């Protein structure tokens, strides 16, 4: 009954909010974030199964009765569809609002943690204990025990002692949330500013680069082969190395040049992308074929402006997960109570079982007399 009343009260409170606060409440909700992440995960699985872009025409999908329907939905170009980009934008807004609301509190806990607390605050911690005896004498032993467990010691004006470990795990949580924004920004940059095209250029010809004001000239294709020998007889030749001598022009002016190979592309940087530390235009030697007039170089030309941001997002995500899992935020308060007894209480955001075990071990040590500790 109490749970139902609380739910009704919470619903009534949310309904009575102004429209602006309700939008913020919706954007910052964990339910929305989890739902969006689940939807994006499902869509990525679909995008892995279904061919994307021009690759769809290399399969039997154009003959499938559902092809036109899927094409209308944008499932064959999903990562550039308006609805997928809208979901990414909504996730980015959710994470951004969440970080904005949590960041001041997180920084305050790191810079100015709560040290001076009341007796009841310590007693109400998830793990707590009361140790009889001379409070100040046991306090010194407790502080020494915390220091031996690598807790950072702070002493308040009232004499309360706070031992802290992993105080930056809150920042790691912010880093984890921020990584999703980085991934979304990288994906949006790639969708709106990037491209991936195939350009075919015969020897001695010049071709325009789609989506740019650049032209690429193929001065010549070079092929090195190696003999295929079977039982001491040459039965054919296979390509060993093939390359193309390229020159990049803008409005008739030479911008860059290079002899490219399969693993050695030409990477053209521009001032705009250097300024933002984003990826420039890449010219890859994809393949080649031969006609009656000579060789034709097949180039893969792409621009992935969000690639470095996506890489940074993954690094921040893994860093946040690793730091949060292996360095959880642990706090233990120690204070001499009104009756002269020592009050100890603390909490841990994660790894609560190991924290409880370590806390119980420390309490057992403190309840021993110094003589008993020396004997043990």
DRENNUKOL-850183 format. One record per residue (C-alpha): z, y, x; residue in one letter. Coordinates in steps of 0.001 Angstrom, whole numbers, padded with zeros to 6 digits, always signed. Layout:
% residues N
ZYXa
...
END
This chain:
% residues 376
+000000+000000+000000x
+000903+002411+002810x
-002373+001619+004571x
-004342+002364+001404x
-002480+005660+000943x
-003177+006626+004566x
-006869+005811+004172x
-007069+007858+000965x
-005250+010758+002628x
-007578+010630+005660x
-010614+010542+003395x
-009320+013478+001378x
-008606+015434+004578x
-012140+014798+005874x
-013678+015785+002537x
-011699+019032+002421x
-012963+020060+005882x
-015477+022911+006159x
-019068+021731+006589x
-019111+022781+010258x
-016009+020768+011130x
-017307+017779+009184x
-020513+017825+011253x
-018479+017977+014470x
-016215+015188+013218x
-019281+013064+012460x
-020918+013785+015824x
-017787+012940+017809x
-016911+009769+015883x
-016759+006511+017832x
-018387+004676+014923x
-021535+006773+015298x
-021689+006177+019063x
-021264+002408+018720x
-023816+002264+015910x
-026389+004212+017922x
-025825+002051+021010x
-026254-001100+018927x
-029467+000232+017343x
-030894+001270+020736x
-030058-002165+022184x
-031921-003890+019322x
-034900-001552+019723x
-035037-002211+023470x
-035184-005937+022774x
-038065-005344+020352x
-039775-003120+022920x
-039475-005907+025495x
-040984-008505+023164x
-043832-006355+021835x
-046460-005025+024294x
-046322-001277+024785x
-049090+001284+025217x
-052591+000160+026144x
-051287-003292+027083x
-051360-004215+023415x
-055176-004363+023547x
-054978-006978+026284x
-053254-009354+023849x
-054120-010938+020490x
-052010-008441+018565x
-055016-006334+017358x
-056120-009424+015389x
-052693-009873+013815x
-052453-008927+010083x
-049314-006889+010835x
-050952-004897+013638x
-051799-001811+011539x
-048313-001798+009982x
-046583-002046+013361x
-048950+000560+014770x
-048040+002968+011966x
-044340+002439+012692x
-044975+003171+016359x
-043608-000168+017574x
-046379-000462+020172x
-045490+002925+021638x
-041840+002814+020722x
-040242+004660+023599x
-042396+007712+022855x
-042068+007579+019051x
-040392+010466+017262x
-037731+008262+015646x
-036679+006603+018929x
-036441+009991+020630x
-034439+011277+017648x
-031938+008429+018037x
-031607+009222+021751x
-031085+012906+020949x
-028390+012071+018393x
-026619+009810+020907x
-026800+012585+023498x
-025300+015071+021017x
-022527+012599+020140x
-021592+012061+023790x
-021851+015771+024592x
-019482+016774+021789x
-017107+013958+022751x
-017026+015069+026401x
-016587+018724+025432x
-013560+017879+023295x
-011943+015494+025802x
-012657+017257+029101x
-009961+020002+028905x
-007259+017434+028053x
-008445+015071+030789x
-008402+017808+033426x
-004962+018961+032281x
-003574+015420+032624x
-004961+015200+036157x
-003895+018656+037346x
-000664+019126+035368x
+000678+015778+034147x
+003638+015703+031792x
+006714+015184+033960x
+009757+016591+032136x
+010310+014490+029013x
+013166+013704+026642x
+015183+010502+026670x
+013636+009289+023415x
+010144+009740+024874x
+010937+007279+027680x
+012621+004820+025307x
+009556+004829+023023x
+007084+003906+025762x
+005247+000542+025411x
+007407-000834+028262x
+010909+000498+028804x
+014308-000532+030132x
+017844+000805+030592x
+019745+000052+033815x
+023506+000327+033911x
+025318+001660+036918x
+025348+004888+038851x
+022214+006601+037633x
+021509+008755+040671x
+022019+005869+043095x
+019689+003596+041127x
+017251+006504+040761x
+016726+006616+044534x
+016039+002895+044620x
+013634+003224+041678x
+011685+006018+043375x
+011523+003918+046542x
+010262+000949+044488x
+007534+003078+042905x
+006477+004465+046273x
+006248+000928+047608x
+003899+000129+044731x
+001688+003090+045700x
+002679+005335+042815x
+002278+009063+043328x
+005706+010632+042809x
+006300+013923+040973x
+009724+015393+040228x
+010260+017739+037300x
+012643+020667+036886x
+015040+018532+034809x
+015177+015827+037478x
+012791+013489+035688x
+010534+011531+038037x
+006971+010560+037164x
+005172+007837+039097x
+001408+007783+038647x
-001438+005503+039720x
-005122+005838+038898x
-004759+009353+037538x
-008515+009922+037905x
-009412+007055+035544x
-009705+009635+032761x
-012397+011376+034815x
-014066+007976+035239x
-014145+007664+031457x
-015814+011074+031237x
-018306+009923+033886x
-019069+006824+031807x
-019761+008936+028711x
-021754+011451+030733x
-023974+008642+032051x
-025352+008086+028551x
-026311+011752+028391x
-028072+011428+031747x
-029970+008355+030527x
-030973+010128+027314x
-032073+013276+029188x
-034108+011177+031623x
-035790+009307+028795x
-036579+012532+026915x
-038003+014170+030045x
-040178+011119+030627x
-041390+011187+027028x
-042237+014891+026832x
-043232+015711+030421x
-044310+012372+031862x
-047449+010254+031626x
-048884+007003+032951x
-052680+006782+033157x
-055361+004681+034794x
-058215+006458+036611x
-061345+004713+037925x
-063271+006478+040719x
-066418+005186+042469x
-066841+005936+046171x
-067732+009573+046845x
-066947+010711+043299x
-064351+013097+041876x
-062408+012547+038648x
-059994+014749+036689x
-056367+013708+036368x
-055281+013596+032710x
-052491+015977+031602x
-052911+018099+034746x
-055239+020691+036310x
-055841+018384+039291x
-058908+016496+040480x
-058920+013476+042783x
-061797+012653+045128x
-062393+009164+046502x
-063954+009542+049958x
-064339+005797+050323x
-062861+002403+049639x
-062094+000073+052545x
-061547-003675+052261x
-060277-006007+054978x
-060618-009716+054338x
-059431-012928+055934x
-061282-016217+056049x
-060257-019109+053831x
-060590-022244+055960x
-060579-025784+054570x
-060890-028739+056919x
-062229-026531+059664x
-064872-024969+057386x
-064955-021371+056073x
-065172-021692+052287x
-064600-018070+051348x
-062742-014838+051953x
-059669-013307+050381x
-058562-009665+050446x
-055986-008871+053109x
-055683-005090+052873x
-057564-002622+050723x
-057237+001133+050745x
-058786+004321+049395x
-059202+007671+051150x
-058093+010241+048557x
-058105+014036+048398x
-056309+015993+045670x
-057737+019361+044553x
-056547+022128+042266x
-059201+024634+041209x
-061353+023628+044169x
-058561+024019+046721x
-057345+020995+048695x
-053710+020245+047836x
-053035+016940+049585x
-054785+013915+051040x
-053901+010398+052135x
-055338+006941+052695x
-053372+004933+050141x
-052678+001219+050008x
-050933-001014+047492x
-047451-000334+048879x
-048170+003129+050208x
-048959+005548+047349x
-049643+009260+047546x
-046751+011246+046106x
-047660+014789+045195x
-044731+017173+044860x
-044969+020552+043176x
-042622+023524+043391x
-041353+023018+039825x
-040370+019414+040432x
-038951+020100+043880x
-036836+022862+042374x
-035348+020520+039763x
-035313+017525+042107x
-037505+015576+039712x
-040304+013107+040350x
-043786+014479+041097x
-047187+012876+040504x
-047789+009448+042053x
-051176+007924+042904x
-050986+004137+043252x
-053707+001771+044454x
-053739-000568+041445x
-056897-002611+042031x
-060650-002362+042611x
-063937-003888+041530x
-067467-003908+042779x
-070661-002789+041062x
-074291-002719+042129x
-073681+000790+043511x
-070560-000034+045491x
-066813-000245+045052x
-064755+001415+042325x
-061102+002279+043018x
-058687+001781+040126x
-055784+004215+040437x
-052494+004224+038572x
-051487+007865+038141x
-048082+008594+036706x
-045488+011266+036497x
-041911+010162+035781x
-039839+013356+035715x
-036717+011641+034383x
-036631+008702+036797x
-034139+010164+039270x
-031912+011328+036423x
-031946+007819+034923x
-031017+006347+038319x
-028150+008838+038587x
-027055+007911+035055x
-026863+004217+035944x
-024882+005026+039114x
-022415+007120+037099x
-022122+004377+034472x
-021365+001644+037005x
-018986+003932+038874x
-017116+004811+035681x
-016848+001154+034624x
-015708+000003+038068x
-013125+002754+038536x
-011803+002370+034991x
-011409-001416+035284x
-009950-001656+038779x
-007928+001563+038880x
-006337+001966+035401x
-004138+004967+034725x
-000488+003879+034985x
+002523+006147+034412x
+006220+005417+034731x
+008938+007970+033909x
+012450+007671+035367x
+015395+009744+034194x
+019178+009631+034242x
+020263+009650+030595x
+023163+011467+029003x
+025450+008463+029449x
+024647+008223+033153x
+022374+005198+032696x
+018924+005086+034206x
+016055+005203+031690x
+012687+003796+032754x
+009551+003680+030610x
+005842+003644+031159x
+002367+002812+029947x
-001029+001679+031206x
-004391+002355+029621x
-005789-001010+030738x
-004603-004223+032416x
-001465-004084+030294x
-000447-007680+031035x
-000390-007143+034803x
+001380-003801+034286x
+004063-005497+032172x
+004541-008174+034830x
+004843-005618+037625x
+007219-003496+035565x
+009491-006471+034764x
+009575-007440+038432x
+010607-003928+039416x
+013361-003853+036762x
+014679-007198+038002x
+014864-005811+041548x
+016647-002643+040405x
+019258-004586+038444x
+020223-006466+041570x
+022902-004898+043728x
+021804-003718+047191x
+023797-006589+048728x
+021946-009134+046600x
+018614-007626+047643x
+019556-007935+051299x
+020500-011603+050817x
+017231-012355+048991x
END
